[in-house]
Amino acid sequence: MAGTAWADDVPATPAPNAAVAPAQPTAPDTPVAPAPAPTPVPAAPAVPVQAAPPAPAAPASAPAPVADAPAESSISDATRAERLMASQVGLLRFTSAGFHRGLVRHIVLFRFLPTITDEQRAEVVRRFMALARTSRREDGSPVVVSIETGAQISGEGVDEGLQQAFVVTFSSEGDRNYYVGRPVVTDPAYFDPAHEAFKKFAAPYIVTTIVFDYAVAAAHPQRKAPVQTGHAAQVPQQQG
């Protein structure tokens, strides 16, 4: 009908005091930028590992001491005193027949291995006694004046298990030095090879050896014994 206004033709009147939100423009279809990747944290610099230094090479082990040459720590004061004298006068003189002339007794006591047989013991004694003949210098001159032997027969009970005694007599300390050899004289050119061979033969059969030497007083009026023992012992003055 003419003149009739329809609701659809009337513009809408905003409500009083109503806030009208501005129209938001339509965002274009643009690709969404990806979120930035997190900034990598630099790793701490690697500390070089120091290799352990190689262990020092072990020193070559010293050769084991020969049975005839005891370790220096086991050398007695008497042996040191004799070695000192030998170094002062020289081995040639120290082992000469004329060095400190006069009778010397060399007493040797043995305690045998418990398992030794009678034959083995007899052979040790026989070979020891034979040194009266076989102990010679290079020129053939004898070194030993005499040798006596005997088995232990004391009933006093202080024999310490020793079973056989030998008493060797020399006409000088030089002869005794040449005969005995080690541990005082270690150079084979200056000691008796026969006695050295006997010691090597007898060693497996002997548990204990005791040796005691003394100079016969009438033959050595100027020989004086040390007044002390141990490392503080005084080396006796020798008369050449």
C-alpha positions in Angstrom: 0.0 0.0 0.0 1.3 3.4 -1.0 2.6 5.5 1.8 3.0 2.7 4.1 6.5 2.4 5.6 7.7 -1.0 6.3 10.1 -1.6 9.2 12.7 -2.8 6.8 12.8 0.6 5.1 13.5 2.5 8.3 17.1 2.8 9.2 17.9 1.4 12.6 18.5 4.1 15.2 21.2 3.3 17.5 20.4 3.1 21.2 21.4 6.1 23.1 24.7 6.0 24.9 25.5 2.8 23.1 29.1 2.5 21.9 29.4 1.5 18.4 32.5 -0.6 17.7 34.3 0.5 14.7 34.3 -1.9 11.9 37.4 -4.1 11.8 38.9 -4.4 8.4 39.1 -7.8 7.0 42.7 -9.1 7.1 43.9 -10.2 3.7 44.7 -13.8 3.1 48.4 -13.6 3.8 50.4 -16.5 5.0 51.0 -16.5 8.8 54.7 -16.1 9.5 56.1 -19.1 11.4 57.2 -18.5 15.0 60.9 -17.7 15.1 63.1 -20.7 16.1 64.7 -20.3 19.5 68.1 -18.9 19.4 70.5 -21.8 20.0 72.6 -21.4 23.2 76.2 -21.9 22.2 77.7 -25.0 23.9 80.5 -24.5 26.4 83.9 -25.1 24.7 85.1 -28.6 25.3 88.0 -28.8 27.7 90.7 -30.9 26.2 91.4 -34.0 28.4 95.0 -34.3 29.3 96.2 -37.8 28.9 98.0 -39.2 31.9 101.7 -39.2 31.3 103.1 -42.6 30.7 104.5 -44.3 33.7 108.3 -44.2 33.8 109.9 -47.4 32.8 110.9 -49.6 35.7 114.6 -49.6 36.1 116.3 -52.8 35.1 116.5 -55.1 38.1 119.9 -55.5 39.5 121.3 -59.0 39.1 120.8 -61.3 42.0 123.8 -61.5 44.3 125.9 -64.5 43.8 125.8 -67.0 46.6 129.5 -66.6 47.3 129.2 -62.8 47.5 126.8 -61.9 50.3 124.9 -58.6 50.3 126.8 -55.7 51.6 124.4 -55.3 54.5 125.3 -58.8 55.7 129.0 -58.2 55.8 130.4 -58.2 59.3 132.7 -55.6 60.8 135.6 -58.1 60.8 135.1 -58.5 57.1 135.0 -54.8 56.5 138.2 -54.4 58.5 140.0 -57.0 56.5 138.8 -55.5 53.2 140.0 -52.1 54.3 143.4 -53.6 55.0 143.5 -55.3 51.7 142.6 -52.1 49.9 145.4 -50.3 51.7 148.2 -52.7 51.0 146.9 -54.2 47.7 145.7 -57.8 47.1 149.1 -58.9 45.8 150.7 -58.3 49.2 147.6 -59.1 51.3 147.6 -62.7 49.9 151.3 -63.2 49.7 153.0 -65.9 51.8 155.1 -63.2 53.5 152.2 -61.0 54.7 152.2 -61.0 58.6 154.3 -64.1 59.1 153.5 -66.3 62.0 151.2 -69.2 62.8 147.5 -68.7 62.3 144.8 -71.1 63.4 141.6 -71.2 61.3 138.9 -73.1 63.2 135.8 -74.2 61.2 132.7 -75.8 62.8 129.9 -77.5 60.8 126.3 -78.5 61.6 125.2 -80.8 58.8 121.8 -81.0 57.1 119.6 -83.4 59.1 119.0 -85.6 56.1 122.7 -86.0 55.2 123.8 -89.6 54.8 126.9 -91.1 56.5 128.5 -91.4 53.0 127.8 -87.7 52.2 129.2 -86.5 55.5 132.3 -88.7 55.1 132.8 -87.2 51.6 132.6 -83.6 53.0 135.2 -84.5 55.6 137.4 -86.3 53.1 137.4 -83.3 50.7 138.1 -80.8 53.4 141.1 -82.8 54.6 142.4 -83.1 51.1 142.9 -79.3 51.0 146.1 -79.9 52.9 147.5 -81.3 49.6 145.4 -79.6 46.9 145.5 -76.0 48.2 148.4 -74.6 46.2 149.6 -71.3 44.7 150.2 -70.9 41.0 153.9 -71.7 41.5 152.9 -75.0 43.3 153.9 -73.9 46.8 151.6 -75.2 49.5 149.2 -72.8 51.4 148.2 -75.0 54.3 150.6 -76.3 57.0 148.2 -78.9 58.4 144.5 -79.8 59.0 143.0 -81.6 61.9 139.4 -82.8 62.2 137.1 -84.5 64.7 133.4 -85.0 65.5 131.7 -83.3 68.5 132.0 -85.4 71.7 131.4 -82.8 74.4 128.7 -83.5 77.0 128.5 -80.0 78.3 125.4 -79.2 76.2 126.7 -76.0 74.7 127.7 -77.3 71.3 124.7 -75.5 69.6 124.2 -78.5 67.4 127.6 -78.3 65.8 128.9 -81.7 64.7 132.3 -81.5 63.1 135.4 -79.3 63.7 138.4 -78.6 61.6 141.6 -76.8 62.7 143.6 -75.4 59.8 147.1 -74.0 60.4 148.8 -71.5 58.2 152.3 -70.0 58.4 151.1 -66.5 57.8 148.1 -64.3 57.5 148.8 -63.9 53.8 148.4 -67.7 53.3 145.2 -67.6 55.3 143.9 -64.7 53.2 144.7 -66.5 50.0 143.1 -69.7 51.2 139.9 -68.2 52.6 139.2 -65.9 49.6 135.6 -64.7 49.7 134.1 -62.6 51.2 137.3 -60.7 51.9 139.0 -61.3 48.6 136.6 -61.5 45.7 139.1 -61.5 42.8 139.7 -65.1 41.6 143.3 -64.2 40.7 144.0 -63.8 44.4 142.3 -66.8 46.1 142.6 -70.5 46.3 140.5 -72.3 43.6 140.7 -75.6 45.4 139.1 -74.2 48.6 136.5 -72.3 46.5 135.5 -75.5 44.8 135.2 -77.3 48.2 132.9 -74.5 49.5 130.6 -74.9 46.5 130.5 -78.7 46.9 129.9 -78.7 50.7 127.3 -75.9 50.9 124.2 -78.0 50.1 125.1 -80.4 53.0 125.7 -77.7 55.7 123.2 -75.8 57.8 125.5 -73.8 60.0 129.1 -72.8 59.7 131.2 -71.0 62.3 134.7 -69.8 61.7 137.1 -68.4 64.3 140.7 -67.4 63.4 143.4 -66.4 65.8 147.1 -65.7 65.6 149.3 -67.7 67.8 150.6 -65.1 70.4 154.2 -66.2 70.3 154.2 -65.7 66.6 152.4 -62.4 66.6 153.6 -60.4 69.7 152.4 -57.1 68.2 149.0 -58.3 67.0 146.2 -56.6 69.0 142.5 -57.5 69.0 139.8 -54.9 68.8 138.6 -53.7 72.2 135.0 -53.2 70.9 132.5 -55.0 68.8 129.9 -53.8 66.4 130.2 -50.9 64.0 132.2 -48.9 66.5 134.9 -51.5 66.6 138.5 -50.2 66.2 140.4 -51.7 63.3 143.6 -53.2 64.8 146.9 -51.7 63.7 148.6 -54.2 61.5 152.4 -54.7 61.4 153.6 -55.4 58.0 
